[in-house]
Amino acid sequence: MTIKKQLIAMFVMVMILIASAILFESLANDKNDEQNKYSNTRYLSYILADEIQ
C-alpha cells in the first residue's frame, strides 16, 4: 500500500470519527434537554405538593 493510499484511508477514518462524534454529541444534548424538562416538572410538582400540605 502506498503512502498516498494510507493517508487517504486515515483521512476517511478521521472523517468518520468526527461525524460520529458530532452525531453522539447531538444525541447527548437532546437527552440532556429532555432530562432538564423532566427535572423542572418534578421540581414544580414538589413545590405544588408542599403548598397543598
PDB file of N, CA, C and O in Angstrom:
ATOM      1  N   MET A   1       0.854  -1.178   0.000  1.00  0.00           N
ATOM      2  CA  MET A   1       0.000   0.000   0.000  1.00  0.00           C
ATOM      3  C   MET A   1       0.900   1.241   0.000  1.00  0.00           C
ATOM      4  O   MET A   1       1.841   1.353   0.786  1.00  0.00           O
ATOM      5  N   THR A   2       0.583   2.146  -0.890  1.00  0.00           N
ATOM      6  CA  THR A   2       1.418   3.334  -0.988  1.00  0.00           C
ATOM      7  C   THR A   2       1.075   4.323   0.117  1.00  0.00           C
ATOM      8  O   THR A   2       0.034   4.218   0.766  1.00  0.00           O
ATOM      9  N   ILE A   3       1.956   5.268   0.314  1.00  0.00           N
ATOM     10  CA  ILE A   3       1.737   6.275   1.352  1.00  0.00           C
ATOM     11  C   ILE A   3       0.478   7.087   1.042  1.00  0.00           C
ATOM     12  O   ILE A   3      -0.277   7.435   1.950  1.00  0.00           O
ATOM     13  N   LYS A   4       0.256   7.382  -0.217  1.00  0.00           N
ATOM     14  CA  LYS A   4      -0.928   8.157  -0.605  1.00  0.00           C
ATOM     15  C   LYS A   4      -2.207   7.420  -0.212  1.00  0.00           C
ATOM     16  O   LYS A   4      -3.133   8.033   0.320  1.00  0.00           O
ATOM     17  N   LYS A   5      -2.268   6.117  -0.466  1.00  0.00           N
ATOM     18  CA  LYS A   5      -3.448   5.335  -0.108  1.00  0.00           C
ATOM     19  C   LYS A   5      -3.615   5.254   1.407  1.00  0.00           C
ATOM     20  O   LYS A   5      -4.736   5.289   1.915  1.00  0.00           O
ATOM     21  N   GLN A   6      -2.493   5.144   2.128  1.00  0.00           N
ATOM     22  CA  GLN A   6      -2.570   5.107   3.586  1.00  0.00           C
ATOM     23  C   GLN A   6      -3.091   6.431   4.143  1.00  0.00           C
ATOM     24  O   GLN A   6      -3.909   6.444   5.063  1.00  0.00           O
ATOM     25  N   LEU A   7      -2.616   7.537   3.584  1.00  0.00           N
ATOM     26  CA  LEU A   7      -3.084   8.849   4.036  1.00  0.00           C
ATOM     27  C   LEU A   7      -4.563   9.047   3.726  1.00  0.00           C
ATOM     28  O   LEU A   7      -5.292   9.627   4.531  1.00  0.00           O
ATOM     29  N   ILE A   8      -5.004   8.579   2.585  1.00  0.00           N
ATOM     30  CA  ILE A   8      -6.424   8.680   2.229  1.00  0.00           C
ATOM     31  C   ILE A   8      -7.262   7.835   3.181  1.00  0.00           C
ATOM     32  O   ILE A   8      -8.326   8.268   3.625  1.00  0.00           O
ATOM     33  N   ALA A   9      -6.789   6.635   3.496  1.00  0.00           N
ATOM     34  CA  ALA A   9      -7.517   5.763   4.421  1.00  0.00           C
ATOM     35  C   ALA A   9      -7.593   6.397   5.805  1.00  0.00           C
ATOM     36  O   ALA A   9      -8.643   6.362   6.447  1.00  0.00           O
ATOM     37  N   MET A  10      -6.491   6.975   6.266  1.00  0.00           N
ATOM     38  CA  MET A  10      -6.502   7.649   7.575  1.00  0.00           C
ATOM     39  C   MET A  10      -7.433   8.853   7.561  1.00  0.00           C
ATOM     40  O   MET A  10      -8.136   9.103   8.540  1.00  0.00           O
ATOM     41  N   PHE A  11      -7.445   9.597   6.465  1.00  0.00           N
ATOM     42  CA  PHE A  11      -8.331  10.764   6.344  1.00  0.00           C
ATOM     43  C   PHE A  11      -9.792  10.337   6.410  1.00  0.00           C
ATOM     44  O   PHE A  11     -10.600  10.984   7.076  1.00  0.00           O
ATOM     45  N   VAL A  12     -10.128   9.264   5.728  1.00  0.00           N
ATOM     46  CA  VAL A  12     -11.500   8.762   5.745  1.00  0.00           C
ATOM     47  C   VAL A  12     -11.884   8.321   7.148  1.00  0.00           C
ATOM     48  O   VAL A  12     -12.993   8.604   7.602  1.00  0.00           O
ATOM     49  N   MET A  13     -10.991   7.636   7.835  1.00  0.00           N
ATOM     50  CA  MET A  13     -11.274   7.197   9.209  1.00  0.00           C
ATOM     51  C   MET A  13     -11.470   8.385  10.135  1.00  0.00           C
ATOM     52  O   MET A  13     -12.370   8.367  10.974  1.00  0.00           O
ATOM     53  N   VAL A  14     -10.651   9.412  10.001  1.00  0.00           N
ATOM     54  CA  VAL A  14     -10.788  10.612  10.834  1.00  0.00           C
ATOM     55  C   VAL A  14     -12.124  11.290  10.557  1.00  0.00           C
ATOM     56  O   VAL A  14     -12.794  11.738  11.488  1.00  0.00           O
ATOM     57  N   MET A  15     -12.516  11.369   9.295  1.00  0.00           N
ATOM     58  CA  MET A  15     -13.796  11.997   8.953  1.00  0.00           C
ATOM     59  C   MET A  15     -14.965  11.199   9.538  1.00  0.00           C
ATOM     60  O   MET A  15     -15.935  11.783  10.022  1.00  0.00           O
ATOM     61  N   ILE A  16     -14.874   9.883   9.495  1.00  0.00           N
ATOM     62  CA  ILE A  16     -15.926   9.047  10.081  1.00  0.00           C
ATOM     63  C   ILE A  16     -16.003   9.264  11.587  1.00  0.00           C
ATOM     64  O   ILE A  16     -17.095   9.373  12.144  1.00  0.00           O
ATOM     65  N   LEU A  17     -14.841   9.329  12.251  1.00  0.00           N
ATOM     66  CA  LEU A  17     -14.820   9.558  13.690  1.00  0.00           C
ATOM     67  C   LEU A  17     -15.381  10.929  14.052  1.00  0.00           C
ATOM     68  O   LEU A  17     -16.117  11.057  15.031  1.00  0.00           O
ATOM     69  N   ILE A  18     -15.045  11.945  13.279  1.00  0.00           N
ATOM     70  CA  ILE A  18     -15.565  13.292  13.545  1.00  0.00           C
ATOM     71  C   ILE A  18     -17.074  13.325  13.347  1.00  0.00           C
ATOM     72  O   ILE A  18     -17.792  13.912  14.156  1.00  0.00           O
ATOM     73  N   ALA A  19     -17.559  12.700  12.280  1.00  0.00           N
ATOM     74  CA  ALA A  19     -19.002  12.669  12.028  1.00  0.00           C
ATOM     75  C   ALA A  19     -19.740  11.936  13.141  1.00  0.00           C
ATOM     76  O   ALA A  19     -20.806  12.375  13.574  1.00  0.00           O
ATOM     77  N   SER A  20     -19.180  10.824  13.604  1.00  0.00           N
ATOM     78  CA  SER A  20     -19.848  10.088  14.680  1.00  0.00           C
ATOM     79  C   SER A  20     -19.796  10.873  15.988  1.00  0.00           C
ATOM     80  O   SER A  20     -20.746  10.820  16.769  1.00  0.00           O
ATOM     81  N   ALA A  21     -18.709  11.600  16.245  1.00  0.00           N
ATOM     82  CA  ALA A  21     -18.627  12.422  17.451  1.00  0.00           C
ATOM     83  C   ALA A  21     -19.678  13.525  17.430  1.00  0.00           C
ATOM     84  O   ALA A  21     -20.297  13.809  18.455  1.00  0.00           O
ATOM     85  N   ILE A  22     -19.882  14.142  16.287  1.00  0.00           N
ATOM     86  CA  ILE A  22     -20.906  15.188  16.165  1.00  0.00           C
ATOM     87  C   ILE A  22     -22.292  14.592  16.374  1.00  0.00           C
ATOM     88  O   ILE A  22     -23.131  15.194  17.044  1.00  0.00           O
ATOM     89  N   LEU A  23     -22.535  13.425  15.810  1.00  0.00           N
ATOM     90  CA  LEU A  23     -23.826  12.762  15.970  1.00  0.00           C
ATOM     91  C   LEU A  23     -24.088  12.428  17.435  1.00  0.00           C
ATOM     92  O   LEU A  23     -25.174  12.703  17.946  1.00  0.00           O
ATOM     93  N   PHE A  24     -23.109  11.839  18.112  1.00  0.00           N
ATOM     94  CA  PHE A  24     -23.307  11.458  19.508  1.00  0.00           C
ATOM     95  C   PHE A  24     -23.428  12.673  20.415  1.00  0.00           C
ATOM     96  O   PHE A  24     -24.147  12.624  21.413  1.00  0.00           O
ATOM     97  N   GLU A  25     -22.739  13.763  20.090  1.00  0.00           N
ATOM     98  CA  GLU A  25     -22.891  14.989  20.866  1.00  0.00           C
ATOM     99  C   GLU A  25     -24.307  15.538  20.728  1.00  0.00           C
ATOM    100  O   GLU A  25     -24.896  16.008  21.701  1.00  0.00           O
ATOM    101  N   SER A  26     -24.841  15.476  19.526  1.00  0.00           N
ATOM    102  CA  SER A  26     -26.210  15.932  19.300  1.00  0.00           C
ATOM    103  C   SER A  26     -27.203  15.079  20.079  1.00  0.00           C
ATOM    104  O   SER A  26     -28.134  15.610  20.684  1.00  0.00           O
ATOM    105  N   LEU A  27     -27.013  13.773  20.068  1.00  0.00           N
ATOM    106  CA  LEU A  27     -27.892  12.880  20.830  1.00  0.00           C
ATOM    107  C   LEU A  27     -27.799  13.170  22.328  1.00  0.00           C
ATOM    108  O   LEU A  27     -28.814  13.183  23.024  1.00  0.00           O
ATOM    109  N   ALA A  28     -26.596  13.399  22.815  1.00  0.00           N
ATOM    110  CA  ALA A  28     -26.414  13.689  24.240  1.00  0.00           C
ATOM    111  C   ALA A  28     -27.077  15.016  24.613  1.00  0.00           C
ATOM    112  O   ALA A  28     -27.671  15.127  25.686  1.00  0.00           O
ATOM    113  N   ASN A  29     -26.984  16.008  23.753  1.00  0.00           N
ATOM    114  CA  ASN A  29     -27.628  17.292  24.028  1.00  0.00           C
ATOM    115  C   ASN A  29     -29.144  17.147  24.072  1.00  0.00           C
ATOM    116  O   ASN A  29     -29.804  17.756  24.914  1.00  0.00           O
ATOM    117  N   ASP A  30     -29.695  16.348  23.172  1.00  0.00           N
ATOM    118  CA  ASP A  30     -31.141  16.123  23.178  1.00  0.00           C
ATOM    119  C   ASP A  30     -31.589  15.426  24.458  1.00  0.00           C
ATOM    120  O   ASP A  30     -32.599  15.799  25.053  1.00  0.00           O
ATOM    121  N   LYS A  31     -30.830  14.410  24.879  1.00  0.00           N
ATOM    122  CA  LYS A  31     -31.167  13.712  26.119  1.00  0.00           C
ATOM    123  C   LYS A  31     -31.052  14.644  27.323  1.00  0.00           C
ATOM    124  O   LYS A  31     -31.863  14.575  28.246  1.00  0.00           O
ATOM    125  N   ASN A  32     -30.046  15.512  27.312  1.00  0.00           N
ATOM    126  CA  ASN A  32     -29.863  16.453  28.403  1.00  0.00           C
ATOM    127  C   ASN A  32     -31.031  17.436  28.470  1.00  0.00           C
ATOM    128  O   ASN A  32     -31.532  17.729  29.556  1.00  0.00           O
ATOM    129  N   ASP A  33     -31.463  17.942  27.326  1.00  0.00           N
ATOM    130  CA  ASP A  33     -32.618  18.848  27.305  1.00  0.00           C
ATOM    131  C   ASP A  33     -33.872  18.157  27.819  1.00  0.00           C
ATOM    132  O   ASP A  33     -34.654  18.743  28.568  1.00  0.00           O
ATOM    133  N   GLU A  34     -34.055  16.906  27.409  1.00  0.00           N
ATOM    134  CA  GLU A  34     -35.214  16.136  27.861  1.00  0.00           C
ATOM    135  C   GLU A  34     -35.159  15.932  29.384  1.00  0.00           C
ATOM    136  O   GLU A  34     -36.173  16.061  30.071  1.00  0.00           O
ATOM    137  N   GLN A  35     -33.982  15.615  29.892  1.00  0.00           N
ATOM    138  CA  GLN A  35     -33.823  15.413  31.330  1.00  0.00           C
ATOM    139  C   GLN A  35     -34.078  16.709  32.095  1.00  0.00           C
ATOM    140  O   GLN A  35     -34.677  16.677  33.170  1.00  0.00           O
ATOM    141  N   ASN A  36     -33.639  17.838  31.564  1.00  0.00           N
ATOM    142  CA  ASN A  36     -33.893  19.126  32.206  1.00  0.00           C
ATOM    143  C   ASN A  36     -35.389  19.425  32.269  1.00  0.00           C
ATOM    144  O   ASN A  36     -35.874  19.973  33.258  1.00  0.00           O
ATOM    145  N   LYS A  37     -36.115  19.065  31.217  1.00  0.00           N
ATOM    146  CA  LYS A  37     -37.560  19.286  31.205  1.00  0.00           C
ATOM    147  C   LYS A  37     -38.241  18.452  32.286  1.00  0.00           C
ATOM    148  O   LYS A  37     -39.085  18.952  33.030  1.00  0.00           O
ATOM    149  N   TYR A  38     -37.862  17.164  32.366  1.00  0.00           N
ATOM    150  CA  TYR A  38     -38.458  16.302  33.385  1.00  0.00           C
ATOM    151  C   TYR A  38     -38.064  16.744  34.792  1.00  0.00           C
ATOM    152  O   TYR A  38     -38.869  16.656  35.719  1.00  0.00           O
ATOM    153  N   SER A  39     -36.853  17.211  34.952  1.00  0.00           N
ATOM    154  CA  SER A  39     -36.384  17.686  36.247  1.00  0.00           C
ATOM    155  C   SER A  39     -37.192  18.905  36.683  1.00  0.00           C
ATOM    156  O   SER A  39     -37.580  19.008  37.847  1.00  0.00           O
ATOM    157  N   ASN A  40     -37.444  19.812  35.774  1.00  0.00           N
ATOM    158  CA  ASN A  40     -38.232  21.011  36.084  1.00  0.00           C
ATOM    159  C   ASN A  40     -39.662  20.632  36.453  1.00  0.00           C
ATOM    160  O   ASN A  40     -40.226  21.193  37.392  1.00  0.00           O
ATOM    161  N   THR A  41     -40.249  19.692  35.731  1.00  0.00           N
ATOM    162  CA  THR A  41     -41.604  19.239  36.038  1.00  0.00           C
ATOM    163  C   THR A  41     -41.662  18.604  37.426  1.00  0.00           C
ATOM    164  O   THR A  41     -42.598  18.851  38.187  1.00  0.00           O
ATOM    165  N   ARG A  42     -40.668  17.794  37.751  1.00  0.00           N
ATOM    166  CA  ARG A  42     -40.613  17.160  39.065  1.00  0.00           C
ATOM    167  C   ARG A  42     -40.484  18.217  40.164  1.00  0.00           C
ATOM    168  O   ARG A  42     -41.147  18.125  41.198  1.00  0.00           O
ATOM    169  N   TYR A  43     -39.635  19.215  39.940  1.00  0.00           N
ATOM    170  CA  TYR A  43     -39.442  20.283  40.916  1.00  0.00           C
ATOM    171  C   TYR A  43     -40.746  21.044  41.150  1.00  0.00           C
ATOM    172  O   TYR A  43     -41.101  21.339  42.292  1.00  0.00           O
ATOM    173  N   LEU A  44     -41.454  21.358  40.073  1.00  0.00           N
ATOM    174  CA  LEU A  44     -42.715  22.091  40.210  1.00  0.00           C
ATOM    175  C   LEU A  44     -43.766  21.252  40.936  1.00  0.00           C
ATOM    176  O   LEU A  44     -44.570  21.796  41.693  1.00  0.00           O
ATOM    177  N   SER A  45     -43.770  19.944  40.716  1.00  0.00           N
ATOM    178  CA  SER A  45     -44.738  19.106  41.411  1.00  0.00           C
ATOM    179  C   SER A  45     -44.406  19.021  42.904  1.00  0.00           C
ATOM    180  O   SER A  45     -45.311  18.951  43.736  1.00  0.00           O
ATOM    181  N   TYR A  46     -43.111  19.026  43.246  1.00  0.00           N
ATOM    182  CA  TYR A  46     -42.743  19.061  44.675  1.00  0.00           C
ATOM    183  C   TYR A  46     -43.188  20.363  45.310  1.00  0.00           C
ATOM    184  O   TYR A  46     -43.688  20.362  46.435  1.00  0.00           O
ATOM    185  N   ILE A  47     -43.016  21.463  44.617  1.00  0.00           N
ATOM    186  CA  ILE A  47     -43.458  22.750  45.158  1.00  0.00           C
ATOM    187  C   ILE A  47     -44.981  22.752  45.360  1.00  0.00           C
ATOM    188  O   ILE A  47     -45.479  23.225  46.381  1.00  0.00           O
ATOM    189  N   LEU A  48     -45.697  22.226  44.392  1.00  0.00           N
ATOM    190  CA  LEU A  48     -47.160  22.161  44.487  1.00  0.00           C
ATOM    191  C   LEU A  48     -47.571  21.271  45.661  1.00  0.00           C
ATOM    192  O   LEU A  48     -48.501  21.615  46.391  1.00  0.00           O
ATOM    193  N   ALA A  49     -46.914  20.159  45.852  1.00  0.00           N
ATOM    194  CA  ALA A  49     -47.235  19.261  46.954  1.00  0.00           C
ATOM    195  C   ALA A  49     -46.959  19.937  48.300  1.00  0.00           C
ATOM    196  O   ALA A  49     -47.713  19.741  49.253  1.00  0.00           O
ATOM    197  N   ASP A  50     -45.909  20.713  48.387  1.00  0.00           N
ATOM    198  CA  ASP A  50     -45.611  21.437  49.613  1.00  0.00           C
ATOM    199  C   ASP A  50     -46.681  22.485  49.896  1.00  0.00           C
ATOM    200  O   ASP A  50     -47.034  22.705  51.055  1.00  0.00           O
ATOM    201  N   GLU A  51     -47.196  23.126  48.869  1.00  0.00           N
ATOM    202  CA  GLU A  51     -48.240  24.141  49.048  1.00  0.00           C
ATOM    203  C   GLU A  51     -49.536  23.498  49.528  1.00  0.00           C
ATOM    204  O   GLU A  51     -50.271  24.090  50.319  1.00  0.00           O
ATOM    205  N   ILE A  52     -49.814  22.298  49.054  1.00  0.00           N
ATOM    206  CA  ILE A  52     -51.070  21.631  49.434  1.00  0.00           C
ATOM    207  C   ILE A  52     -51.026  21.194  50.887  1.00  0.00           C
ATOM    208  O   ILE A  52     -52.058  21.195  51.558  1.00  0.00           O
ATOM    209  N   GLN A  53     -49.855  20.818  51.390  1.00  0.00           N
ATOM    210  CA  GLN A  53     -49.741  20.332  52.774  1.00  0.00           C
ATOM    211  C   GLN A  53     -50.041  21.395  53.760  1.00  0.00           C
ATOM    212  O   GLN A  53     -49.990  21.151  54.966  1.00  0.00           O
TER     213      GLN A  53
END
